[in-house]
Amino acid sequence: MGGDSVQPAVFIPYDVESAGHLRALGVERIAAYAVELMHAKLAGEEIPPESALV
């Protein structure tokens, strides 16, 4: 990707170990977690990274 690429407005913070778990869950679960995280941010709530592993 180029240096001038647009960054997404919502990111999912995770460490390297969590990234492996997220990849193992597949794109659908990652997308669902991203939506869940976005709704929580809009509501002013925090979602722990562990919820992505459920």
C-alpha positions in Angstrom: 0.0 0.0 0.0 1.2 3.5 -0.8 2.2 6.0 1.9 -0.7 8.2 1.0 -3.4 5.6 1.4 -6.5 6.6 3.4 -6.6 5.1 6.9 -9.9 3.6 8.2 -11.9 5.7 10.7 -12.3 2.8 13.1 -9.5 0.5 13.9 -9.4 -2.7 16.0 -6.5 -2.5 18.5 -4.9 -5.8 19.1 -1.6 -7.4 19.9 0.2 -9.9 17.8 -1.2 -12.9 19.6 -4.7 -11.6 19.2 -4.2 -11.0 15.5 -3.5 -14.8 15.1 -6.7 -15.6 16.9 -8.7 -13.1 14.8 -7.3 -14.5 11.5 -8.2 -18.0 12.7 -11.8 -16.9 13.2 -12.1 -15.6 9.7 -13.2 -12.4 8.0 -16.9 -12.7 9.0 -16.1 -12.7 12.7 -13.6 -9.9 12.4 -16.2 -7.8 10.5 -18.8 -8.6 13.2 -16.4 -7.5 15.9 -15.5 -4.3 14.0 -19.2 -3.4 13.8 -19.7 -4.3 17.5 -16.7 -2.2 18.4 -18.0 0.7 16.3 -21.4 0.7 17.9 -19.8 0.5 21.4 -17.6 3.5 20.6 -20.7 5.5 19.4 -22.4 4.5 22.7 -19.4 5.5 24.7 -18.7 1.9 25.9 -15.6 -0.2 26.0 -15.4 -3.7 24.5 -12.5 -5.9 25.7 -10.5 -7.5 23.0 -11.5 -10.9 24.5 -15.0 -10.5 23.1 -13.6 -11.1 19.6 -12.6 -14.6 20.7 -16.2 -15.6 21.8 
